[in-house]
Each structure stands twice: as structure tokens, then as C-alpha cells.
Amino acid sequence: MHIIDGKSYDLIVCGCGVAGFAAAVQGARAGLKTAVIERHGMPGGILTVGGNNDIAQFFAHHRQVIRGIGWEYVTRLAEAGYAVIPDKMADGPHWIYGVHVNIPAAAHLMDVMLTEAGADLYYGQPVAAVDTEETDAGIHVTGVVIASKEGLRRLSAKVVIDCTGDGDAAVYAGARFECGGESEDGFLQPGTIRFYIDKPDLPEEVCAGADRIFAEYRNNGTMDPTDLRGLSLSYIMNARGNNIGHVSGFNAADSDSRTASEVAGRASVYRLMNALQDAGAPVPIEAIAPEVAVRESRRILCDGYMTEENYVSGYAYPDAVCTSFYPIDLHRHGDNGIRQTFLTDGQIPTVPLSALIVKGIDNMLVAGRCASGDRLANSAYRVKASCMAMGQAAAACAAVAVRDRVSIRQADLARIRALLREHDAIVTADDVTD
């Protein structure tokens, strides 16, 4: 099979969701010749393509616990009028601390910041394969093959960071992983498909009538209980179709299963549309996200491993490179609710560098949802602000390794932390101030 030889890079970032975006910006700003590869034509991943346009959680315990490139990004959006940053002193449920962003502006600003930093963009060109060779140190990645309009193209790199969410590039390189495991019911967490609605001022009796139809259709099987999870029309309207239903029983790390989940997700929204129509509720649903937003798939096994116990206790890992914050938030299969554990006593979890360095591969890191940890810890650190912090931290490690001409495992932790702080990141809980 003919493969076109492309450019050579210091750093290739696979996936341009929020983790990949932060990784590519950090790598390029640190002076690395950087490429970012994204299977969609738009950056942002779950935030933009998936339509879940809240970034949680920069604030906790009335303090800012995550900053860096992710914080710069939302601040620039807010200054342009396209993000709403919550009051860190507010009291309320955890979800009020999400930064709500405008999706077109959010994707555009990622383009701008990546271009400003000098990263090369490869949109609409998914990773098709990863080239490797065996060395005394283990597997060494020599390049990434992407599917371009001109055919398969090989890009070479000194370091690769997998920010695909599902850990695709790492698996192609031979990494081991966990998927599910410790599951109470044998299923992965359900995904959610976003639909887009206007917010008309509906009379109370119209909303009440729609809720009666929803209940009737759940009871007679016309709708699935997971379509709306018992939510009212008023709630759905206030959320504007964001994060409503559950698409259960699928595995995003399996292409056939993922295809089936997309079909099921659209069918779920269609059932809602018919119910609204039957209820006489004038709520047009005219757009839908192009894919189901995934909560859980592969967790790549790395040198280190984050646990629920350490996460909830706010354990300070000796090689911590960033902070994280969100409750344990495990969405159960079907309509079985959510398992949550809240961090209410001042805990600030940290992420160790070792949980980002892929076991058995000498020049690959991961960041974001596919970072190394158990299932319950993953249900917390998978959220967007934490993923941004992990992406920035992984790229800082890559930058120090390339600059010092050492492997990523030999990169000096003090220098990595200094580089992160130079770019305004919070590295350990000790960096958090009032």
C-alpha cells in the first residue's frame, strides 16, 4: 500500500478535543514543531462536535483550582462575549461552576490560538495507523499515518500525545488498556446525543401536557425511559437540549458498537420529536450533534494509575503535574441513575505525570479521558477543565524531553513544573490560593 511521506515534527498530538487543543498550544508555545491531527473538520471534540458546551470545573471550594491554557481560552471567549464564567464564591450544586460557551465561537478561538502558537492543523484527517519499532527501551513510535484526501500520509515525530479520548493512537502503537471493568452491571457508562432547540415561551399548561405524554409513552413503550431520564419539558427547554438522554449499552472503542449507538441516539431524539408533536408542543428540533458524546471507553495503562481513593482524598502524588476537580460521576446503564461522591472537605485531586506516560512505549503520552486510572476516578477526571490541564501537562513533558534530548521518562520534573507555571498552570494543590 502506497503511503505518502509528509512532514517531520517534534510533537504530534492525536485528537483536537479540549485536551489535544491545550496540548498542541502548549507544545507549540514551548518551541516544538507541533502538529495536531483531528478526525473531524472542527476542533473541540465533546465541547463543540458533541455539543456539550459547558467546561467544568475551574473552581472548587470558592477557589480557582485549574488555570493555564484552558483558563486563558475561556477568559478570551468571555471577553469577546461568548462565554459565561460563574462566580467562584457562589454556593450551589457542582454543575453551576461550568463555563458555558458559544459553540461556533469556541471552535473558532481554538483555530485562532492554535494558529497563533504556530501549530500545523490536520483537520478531517483521522489517525489510520501508528508506525513503531522495537528498541531496548520498548516500543518506539516513529510516525503516525493519517487518512488525507490525497491518500494515506505519514508524519514523523519525536513525541506523540494521544488525546483521542478513546486512546486509538496508543492502541495502534501496542499499548495495553482497560475498558469497563469494576462495572456493577457489565456495561460502560451511557453516552448522550445533543439536540438543538430554541427556547419559546411555552404556557405552563403546554409543558404539563407534554410531561403527561412523556409519562404515558414511557409506560406504554412508545418512548424508552432513557430518552429523557424522567426530565420535564421545562428542564429540557432550559437546557436547550444539552445533556438530556442516555444512549446505553454500547462501547465507543468498538466501531460496530459505536455505529449502533449513533443509530440509537438519533432514534431517541426522533421519539422525543414525535412525542412533542403529539402533545401539541411547538418545540422545533431542527439540528442534532453529528455523534453521540462519549463518557467512557478505553483507559490506557500507563506507568502510574489514579485511583478513586486517591482522587477523593486529594492525595498529592509526588510527580503531580496538574490538578483536577469534579465529583465521582458514574452514569449507570439505562435508567439506573448516577453514582456520585462529592469532594466537600477541601480536597483538590492531582494528576501524576506517570499516569500520562504510556507503559511499554518510550515516546508516547496520553491526556484526557483515556488517561490511566480506575473506572471511578476516570468518571471524575474525564471532564473538560481537567482534560485541558492534562493536555497542557503532557505537552510540557514533551517539550522538556525534546529540548534536553532525553526520553519522556528522563525529563526533569522540576523543569516540567517550571514550564507549566511559566504558562500560568496550577501544578499542585499548593499552587491554589484564595
Secondary structure, DSSP 8 states (H G I E B T S, - for coil): ---EEEEEEEEEEE--BHHHHHHHHHHHHTT--EEEEESSSSSBGGGTTS---EE--SEETTEE---HHHHHHHHHHHHTT-EE---TT--S-GGGGSEEE-HHHHHHHHHHHHHHHT-EEEET--EEEEEEEEETTEEEEEEEEEEETTEEEEEEEEEEEE-SSS-HHHHHTT--EEES-S-SSS----BB--EEE------HHHHHHHHHHHHHHHHHTSS-HHHHTT--HHHHHHHTTSS---B-S--TTSHHHHHHHHHHHHHHHHHHHHHHHHTT----EEEE-SS-B-S--EEE-BSS-B-HHHHHHT---TTEEEE----EEEE-STTS-EEEE---SS---EEEGGGGBBTTBTTEEE-STTSSB-HHHHHHHTSHHHHHHHHHHHHHHHHHHHHHT--GGGS-HHHHHHHHHHTT---SGGG---
